[in-house]
Amino acid sequence: MPKAYFCVMEQNNSPNKFSQYAGAGFQMLATIGAGVFLGTWLDEKFMLKTPWFTIGCSLFFIFAGMFLFIKSLPKE
């Protein structure tokens, strides 16, 4: 009886490229979202008129997300 897998597997039992990059996309989305959330929270805590913490945290977490994405790419 054949086994049913949730994600499509290739012959070498590794997830296909689509699920790998979809996971990386969701990881970047969560990382950037966390940066925006942290920045807005800090702006509200320090009662700033200009959202400097939101801008700074967003940029930092964007670069962190890109770094993690590039680091996760296979070295082929």
C-alpha positions as CSV (number, residue, x, y, z in Angstrom):
1,M,0.0,0.0,0.0
2,P,1.6,3.4,-1.0
3,K,2.3,6.0,1.7
4,A,0.7,9.4,1.4
5,Y,3.0,12.3,2.2
6,F,1.9,15.8,3.2
7,C,4.6,17.5,1.0
8,V,5.8,16.1,-2.3
9,M,9.0,14.2,-1.9
10,E,11.7,13.6,-4.5
11,Q,13.4,10.2,-4.8
12,N,16.1,11.1,-2.3
13,N,13.5,11.8,0.5
14,S,14.1,15.6,0.6
15,P,11.4,18.2,0.2
16,N,11.0,19.6,-3.3
17,K,12.3,23.1,-4.2
18,F,8.9,24.7,-3.9
19,S,8.4,23.7,-0.3
20,Q,12.0,24.7,0.6
21,Y,11.6,28.2,-0.8
22,A,8.1,28.6,0.6
23,G,9.4,27.9,4.0
24,A,12.2,30.4,3.5
25,G,9.6,33.0,2.4
26,F,7.5,32.5,5.5
27,Q,10.6,32.6,7.7
28,M,11.5,36.0,6.2
29,L,7.9,37.2,6.6
30,A,8.0,36.3,10.3
31,T,11.4,37.8,10.8
32,I,10.4,41.1,9.2
33,G,7.1,41.1,11.0
34,A,8.9,40.7,14.3
35,G,11.1,43.7,13.5
36,V,8.1,45.9,12.7
37,F,6.3,44.8,15.8
38,L,9.3,45.4,18.0
39,G,9.9,48.8,16.4
40,T,6.4,50.0,16.9
41,W,6.4,48.7,20.5
42,L,9.6,50.6,21.2
43,D,8.2,53.8,19.6
44,E,5.1,53.7,21.7
45,K,7.1,52.9,24.8
46,F,9.4,55.9,24.4
47,M,6.6,58.1,22.9
48,L,8.5,59.2,19.8
49,K,6.8,61.4,17.2
50,T,9.0,60.0,14.4
51,P,9.1,56.2,14.2
52,W,12.8,55.8,14.4
53,F,12.7,52.4,16.1
54,T,10.3,51.1,13.6
55,I,12.5,52.1,10.7
56,G,15.7,50.9,12.4
57,C,14.3,47.6,13.5
58,S,12.6,46.9,10.2
59,L,15.8,47.5,8.3
60,F,17.9,45.4,10.7
61,F,15.4,42.5,10.5
62,I,15.2,42.8,6.7
63,F,19.0,42.4,6.5
64,A,18.8,39.6,9.1
65,G,16.1,37.8,7.1
66,M,18.2,38.1,3.9
67,F,21.3,36.8,5.7
68,L,19.4,33.8,7.0
69,F,17.9,33.1,3.6
70,I,21.3,33.3,1.9
71,K,22.9,31.1,4.6
72,S,20.2,28.5,4.0
73,L,20.8,28.2,0.3
74,P,22.5,25.0,-0.8
75,K,26.2,25.3,-1.7
76,E,26.1,23.9,-5.2
